[in-house]
């Protein structure tokens, strides 16, 4: 719900802080006092297009900020949006919206203090507040929303989600079928290309570690003369010329002498063992270097072969990937695709059979979902007709019309093939006849003026548990409604506050009497400037305000205002007892 609304330098509001409570809240005041400005501010807070004319004169910007308490049933959907956009707050049960409009035409939207795109901002706001005014934000009058409202009313969200997953699976399967039905010439060209690629790679027979081995060998071949020279120096240092005493001989002699010393002085035993080890290792090293030197050969022909092989590997990498591993992976994928194309007829038959099975399964699930919608539609129709009767529209008729379309490629439902999507086979739209003798017509074409307000209220009353938006704002829903009906409308709106926070801007005292909290909007002149003020009224202040709304400030008017409050209070208390 909306806990706190802050408005600064917006139209004739200089600075306003409004603390709001749960329940049914009414906002009243004289015409032109600024009630609609409050609604305009909330509209802007929810993402409406900015208008620089609403920035208070002689200021550079207008700022509207709303702090919302997020109920548990909305938190999951809201958190999904916030996480996707990187707009998470400190706690999941609170969110802060801030909208700033500058006099130069620029505007900024922030969620939890984080700047974001207007689309993301609107998505967040749309989960928190629904404003119902004269033709604005009438979400229930959008035909595209009727199916989802019916499903929420009947608690069919899980069934629809399961069906949507089957439809997604069918979409992937059909995509593969379409890929196999590509024209024959393109398919033949694809086969030729794949065969060439596989043959080229298989002929080369590249190995993952081959490049390193070849580069090392090329380096040895290219530097054979220098390597031989250095190896000879090492060999001479270790073994010396024939007839000369070598380093190996001297190390062996040192070990022999140390062995004799160790016999005389056992403390030199470790030194003798070390000398013995060094002597043996030096001898082994001398043999290794001698063999290495003997095997060094310079073969120009082999060097050319290495260069040629490296060029082949580089060419494969340029064509099929930056590494030999990527080349081998490409070959594997090409073989798999070639096998799939070669056996496309068999694969196509398998896919067609799987498609047929899925279409039957989708038809079964969609048929069951449709049957439950039919039952729910009948219950919804009865409920709304009752509500309209309470709202003095006894002759009105309402109908939830559910239709299907034939489609030769559709799912199988009772011997028919019907068009479908992720929501099923149904096309749902609300129809209505507002007066006796009129034919049923789409709801969006029927509602106007006071009828629109009552129709919307009836829908809201029946669908209140299905509608998950926590805060509902009704802007002058009493247009075209008299005082006698105002009592009924007030009671209906108060009933909505069982599951929502409800704010209503009204001119009817009978409606305002049902408010759990009452706010009065007034206009004053301060320092030669017009400003709007909002006052939270106590019981005494409510009597005065209702008397003024009745058009008089007499004792009789005050008594009538008091009676309105008492009648509303008794009606609310009776409803609470009945509910308990």
Secondary structure, 3 states (H helix, E strand, C coil): CEEEEEEEEECCEEEEEEECCCCEEEEECCCCCCHHHHHHHHHHHCCCCCCHHHECCCCCEEEEEEEEECCHHHHHHHHHHHHHHCCCCCCCCEEEEEEEEECCCCEEEEECCEECCHHHHHHHHHCCEEEECCCCCCHHHCHHHHHHHHHHHCCCHHHHHHHHHHHHHHHHHHHHHHHHCCCHHHHHHHHHHHHHHHHHHHHHCCCCCHHHHHHHHHHHHHCHHHHHHHHHHHHHHHHCCCCCCCHHHHHHHHHHHHHHHHHHCHHHHHHHHHHHHHHHHHHHHHHHHHHHHHCCCCCHHHHHHHHHHHHHHHHHHHHHCCCHHHHHHHHHHHHHHHHHHHCHHHHHHHHHHHHHHHHHHHHHHHHHHHHHHHHHHHHHHHHHHHHHHHCCCCCCEEEEEEECCEEEEEEEECCEEECCECCECCEEEEEEECCCCCCCEEHHHHCCHHHHHHHHHHHHHHHCCCCCCCEEEEECCCCCCCHHHHHHHHHHHHHHCCCCEEEEECCCHHHHCCCCEEEEEEEEEECCEEEEEEEECCHHHHHHHHHHHCCCCCHHHHHHHHHHHHHHHHHHHHHHHHHC
